[in-house]
Amino acid sequence: MPGAGAGGAGVGGLVQGGRMEISFVAGFGPITRDADAARTFWSEGGLGIPLEEPAPGYLTNDTLQGVKAFALWPLAQAAESTFGTPQWPESHPVPQAWLELDVATHEAVAEAAAELVGLGHRLLREAHLEPWGQTTARLQSPEGLLVGISHTPWMHVDGAEDAAAEEYTGHA
């Protein structure tokens, strides 16, 4: 979802008045029940994220670049964006979280979606341009996370895309 992150005066630690200020998201990942399905979806047979196993059953990637936005997304809005209705369908597990993985271009979203379908994954929503200027395709992980493959122009640093995103969304 578009929007500015929470601003703050300092970085990390406690700010005046004892309120904690978070510096960044240090880690995020699903709690898995089916290790094989999870590895297939997230790594080898799906999204292709390289994973190491530093402890038995604990798969990690500590080099994947970080989160550009943290947002509380109401279920009704997620359902509207995914299915075109504010009701989450009973045929799909209600997600407890969402994750968007950004790719380099708007066109790369459709290419990634086609690759995932070719690997046997089912899309909930084909690649499409959102009203706020982001291109997304959505599917659900074996753990029930709502996963978006997206291109968010204002989060990229190349000039041409930044100018187009700023004109469309007002984000600099």
N, C-alpha and C positions, 0 to 999 in steps of 0.2 A: 504494500500500500504506500502511496506517496505520503510525504510529510516530513517535517523536520524532526530530528532526534531531540531529546531533552538536552538543553544547554546547561552549562554550569560554570562556576567561577574557577574551580580547581580541577585537578586531575587526581583521581584516586583518593582513598582515605576518607576521613570525615570532614565535612564542611562546617562552617559556622552554625551553631545551634545544634550540633550533634547529629545532623542528618547525613547519612552515608551517601557518597557519590561514587557510582560505579564507573570505572575507567573504560572497560570494554567487556565483551562476552569472551570469556576465556575458553569455553568449550560448550558444545551442544551435540547431542546425539540421541538417538532413540534407545529406549530400554528394550532389548530384544527378547523374544521368546523362542524364536526359531532361528538358530545361528546360520544354518545353510541358506534359508530364504533371505535373511538380512544381508549376508555376504554377497549373494547373487544380485540383489537389488541395488545395494549401495556401491558395490565394487565391480567384480569380475563380469557379471552378466547383465549389467544395467548402467548405472551412472558413471562407472569407471573411476571412482575415487580410490587411489592407491591406499591400501590399509596394511599396517604392520600389526603383529601380535606380540606385544611386549610381555604379556601375562596370558596364561591359558584362557581363551575365550574372549579376551578384551582386545577388540580391534580398534585401531586408532590411526589418525593422520594428523600429526602435529605441525605440518607445513602448509596446509590449505589455508589460504588467506581468510581473514576474518569477516565478521558480520558488519554490514554497512547500515542496517536498520534493525531495531528491536521494537516490535509493536504488539499491542494487544488487539487482536482482530476478532470482532464479534462473529459468532457462528453464522448469524443471518447474513452478514456481509460476505463471508467466505462462501456460503451456499449460493448466494446471488452471483458472485463472480465465477463460480465453478459450474453451476447448474442452471443459472438464469432464474432462480426462485429463492426466496428467503428461507425456505424450509430445506433442511438437510434430508436427503432421501433415506428412508429406513433400510434400503438395500445396501447401504455403505456404512461402515463403522464411523461413528462421530469422531472426528479428529480431536486430539487433545493439544495439538500444536501444529504449526506450519513451518515450512522451511522453503526458501527459494534459493535456487542455485543459478547464478547469473552467467550468461554466455556472452560472447564478444559482440554479436550483432542481432538485430531483429530476425534476420533470415536464419541465423544459427539456432534459434528456438525451434522453428519448424523442422530443421535438420535433426536436432537432438530428439525431438518428439518422434520423428519417423524411425530413428535408430532404436529408441526404446520399444516402440511397437514391433519392430523387426526382431527384437530380442524376446518378444512374448509378453511384454508389459501392456496393460490396458490403460489408456488415457481416460481421464474423467472429462477433460476439455482439451480440444485441439488447440494448437497455437493460434492466438488471436491478439489484436491490439486492444488494450484496456483504455477506457476513457481518459485516464491520466497519463497516457503515453508510453506505458510499459507493455512489452509483448510477453505473454505467458502461455504456457501449456501446463496442465495439471494432471497429477495422478496420485495414487495413495500407496504408501509403503506397506510392507507386510505388517508393520507395527501399528498402522492406522494413521501415520502422519500425513497431512496434506502437503504434497511436494510440488513445488512449481519449478519449471525450467523457465527462466525469464531473461529478458534483456531490459535493463533499467538504465536508460541513456544518461541520466544525470549522475549516475554512480560511476561512470567511466570518465577517464581523464583526457581522451582525445578531443581536440577542438571541434571538429565537425559535428560529432554527436552531441557534445555539450551545448553547442549553439542551438541545434534543433530541439533538444530537450528543454532548454530554457525558454525558447519561444513557445513551445507547446504547453509546458506545465508551470512555468514561472520559477522553476528550480534553477539555481545557478550552478 
